[in-house]
């Protein structure tokens, strides 16, 4: 038994519906049956695109993601 890891974006106002759901995320070089958890996600190169400020991103931008594996190890991916 295992979980599929995905990124889900939500509407920021009520009724908080899905905007998009990613394809399954596979952390290369890891065993998908290990307990893997995402620690942080941030924009790789933040920009004030469309005047929204640096804390907003778009679906076509690259994310830097850090993750933990079984509370023993860590990793990084884009």
VENFENGI-V495118 format. One record per helix or strand of 3 or more residues. SS is the DSSP state (~ for helix, > for strand). FROM is the first residue (numbers start at 0). TO is the last residue. If there is no record, write none. Layout:
# VENFENGI-V495118
SS:FROM:TO, SS:FROM:TO
This chain:
# VENFENGI-V495118
>:7:9, >:17:20, >:35:42, ~:48:50, >:62:68, >:72:76
